[in-house]
Amino acid sequence: MKIKRVNTVAFSPTGRTKKVMGYMIKSWQGSTSGIDLTEYKEEDRKRSFTEDELTFFGVPSYGGRVPDTAAKRLKNLKGNQTPAVVFVTYGNRAYEDTLLELKNLVEEQGFVVIAAAAVVTEHSIFPSFAAGRPDSKDRARIQEFGKNAIAKAEKCENAKSAAGISVKGNRPYKEYHTIPLTPKADKKCNGCLTCVRKCPVHAISEESPRKTDKDRCISCMRCVQNCPQKARKVSQLPLKLAQRKLKKVCAVKKESEWYL
Ligand SMILES: Cc1cc2nc3c(=O)[nH]c(=O)nc-3n(C[C@H](O)[C@H](O)[C@H](O)COP(=O)(O)O)c2cc1C
């Protein structure tokens, strides 16, 4: 099949998934197009894709599931027997049902999944878990996987003939829980409103940027990472308690998994 374009669709509040995406499509020399589902403006934007566009989808695992913001925004994308590669990133705990859920979501939208991966990345809440990953060895493996996935799409007659991979995960999916860690700003906040603009779910208002709407916040840490004053933080005590709880399971080095 002749691939006209490679598209990327990513939800990536703190950029790790986006980085993996970059490695994955590095070997592709042709035209590309990117959709960043992290941006609030993508909430209602509808797009459709043809059968000769190979589309890579990447999301982080949140509590072993696809972040519900990403799941909602994915529903605006319409494939037409469009070949797809799906991957999740996760912070060395577990990805549980995330990859299966992403595969199913994408297929429900008319895409045909021909390859999939679960990639270990530094944990975006607890960066001491999987610190520095993907490292140079991971990076080479991600690039190789991406190259092989593109070759698979180019070799097959149509997407359907390359379908049929089966990924880890269970149905019904595990219950969706976000981590109740809501960042807020301290005195260092100078009201620059970067956090307001960057928040994927509009949980921070222009009127009181030091506060966060707890009901909207998805604990993605994008505001913490992007604050130029380093003013935004989560409370230390719940953070330390959660870290202690995860320490044992996250201490064992996990390897990424590839489905081709
Ligand atoms: C709210 C939240 C929940 C998370 N849940 C998990 C999890 O269940 N398992 C895991 O291994 N990592 C988990 N992580 C870590 C992220 O999946 C990982 O760091 C990911 O690469 C972040 O992607 P991003 O940088 O593109 O936002 C979680 C991170 C956040 C912010």
The ligand as an SDF file (V2000), in Angstrom:
LIG
                    3D

 31 33  0  0  0  0  0  0  0  0999 V2000
   -2.6300   11.1460   36.6440 C   0  0  0  0  0  0  0  0  0  0  0  0
   -1.5130   10.1930   36.2470 C   0  0  0  0  0  0  0  0  0  0  0  0
   -1.7000    8.8260   36.3770 C   0  0  0  0  0  0  0  0  0  0  0  0
   -0.6680    7.9280   36.0190 C   0  0  0  0  0  0  0  0  0  0  0  0
   -0.8900    6.5820   36.1410 N   0  0  0  0  0  0  0  0  0  0  0  0
    0.0970    5.7200   35.8050 C   0  0  0  0  0  0  0  0  0  0  0  0
   -0.1120    4.3120   35.9050 C   0  0  0  0  0  0  0  0  0  0  0  0
   -1.1930    3.8360   36.2280 O   0  0  0  0  0  0  0  0  0  0  0  0
    0.9400    3.4800   35.6430 N   0  0  0  0  0  0  0  0  0  0  0  0
    2.1680    3.9590   35.2810 C   0  0  0  0  0  0  0  0  0  0  0  0
    3.0890    3.1600   35.1210 O   0  0  0  0  0  0  0  0  0  0  0  0
    2.3740    5.2910   35.1010 N   0  0  0  0  0  0  0  0  0  0  0  0
    1.3790    6.1800   35.3490 C   0  0  0  0  0  0  0  0  0  0  0  0
    1.5760    7.5370   35.1830 N   0  0  0  0  0  0  0  0  0  0  0  0
    2.8200    8.0030   34.5380 C   0  0  0  0  0  0  0  0  0  0  0  0
    2.6040    8.3800   33.0760 C   0  0  0  0  0  0  0  0  0  0  0  0
    1.8420    7.3970   32.4070 O   0  0  0  0  0  0  0  0  0  0  0  0
    3.9290    8.5390   32.3190 C   0  0  0  0  0  0  0  0  0  0  0  0
    4.8600    9.2780   33.0240 O   0  0  0  0  0  0  0  0  0  0  0  0
    3.6890    9.1580   30.9410 C   0  0  0  0  0  0  0  0  0  0  0  0
    4.8140    8.9730   30.1330 O   0  0  0  0  0  0  0  0  0  0  0  0
    3.3680   10.6360   30.9740 C   0  0  0  0  0  0  0  0  0  0  0  0
    3.1130   11.0670   29.6500 O   0  0  0  0  0  0  0  0  0  0  0  0
    3.2170   12.5750   29.1530 P   0  0  0  0  0  0  0  0  0  0  0  0
    4.5840   13.0820   29.5500 O   0  0  0  0  0  0  0  0  0  0  0  0
    3.0750   12.4660   27.7010 O   0  0  0  0  0  0  0  0  0  0  0  0
    2.1570   13.3450   29.8400 O   0  0  0  0  0  0  0  0  0  0  0  0
    0.5670    8.4290   35.5310 C   0  0  0  0  0  0  0  0  0  0  0  0
    0.7530    9.8230   35.4110 C   0  0  0  0  0  0  0  0  0  0  0  0
   -0.2760   10.6960   35.7550 C   0  0  0  0  0  0  0  0  0  0  0  0
   -0.0600   12.1750   35.5850 C   0  0  0  0  0  0  0  0  0  0  0  0
  1  2  1  0
  2  3  1  0
  2 30  2  0
  3  4  2  0
  4  5  1  0
  4 28  1  0
  5  6  2  0
  6  7  1  0
  6 13  1  0
  7  8  2  0
  7  9  1  0
  9 10  1  0
 10 11  2  0
 10 12  1  0
 12 13  2  0
 13 14  1  0
 14 15  1  0
 14 28  1  0
 15 16  1  0
 16 17  1  0
 16 18  1  0
 18 19  1  0
 18 20  1  0
 20 21  1  0
 20 22  1  0
 22 23  1  0
 23 24  1  0
 24 25  2  0
 24 26  1  0
 24 27  1  0
 28 29  2  0
 29 30  1  0
 30 31  1  0
M  END
$$$$
